[in-house]
Amino acid sequence: MVRKVQDEGTLNNLPKLYSIAETVTRNLTVDKELTNPTSLDCPRGAPEGC
């Protein structure tokens, strides 16, 4: 996909680039747990209170 975007000059075509960005963001699903980042666990091996 990256190669196709580069070959077609999409990065220089703002309307086309905006359309791709809109499509990507519409298809993202955000986990509801991320609404409160302080409730997320620290990764294994991280200092206490990370």
ChimeraX attribute file (.defattr): number of C-alpha atoms within 10 A of each C-alpha:
attribute: neighborCount
match mode: 1-to-1
recipient: residues
	/A:1	6
	/A:2	7
	/A:3	8
	/A:4	9
	/A:5	14
	/A:6	11
	/A:7	10
	/A:8	10
	/A:9	12
	/A:10	16
	/A:11	13
	/A:12	11
	/A:13	10
	/A:14	10
	/A:15	11
	/A:16	14
	/A:17	15
	/A:18	13
	/A:19	10
	/A:20	14
	/A:21	11
	/A:22	11
	/A:23	11
	/A:24	10
	/A:25	9
	/A:26	9
	/A:27	8
	/A:28	8
	/A:29	7
	/A:30	8
	/A:31	7
	/A:32	7
	/A:33	10
	/A:34	10
	/A:35	10
	/A:36	8
	/A:37	8
	/A:38	9
	/A:39	9
	/A:40	10
	/A:41	9
	/A:42	12
	/A:43	8
	/A:44	6
	/A:45	7
	/A:46	8
	/A:47	8
	/A:48	6
	/A:49	6
	/A:50	8
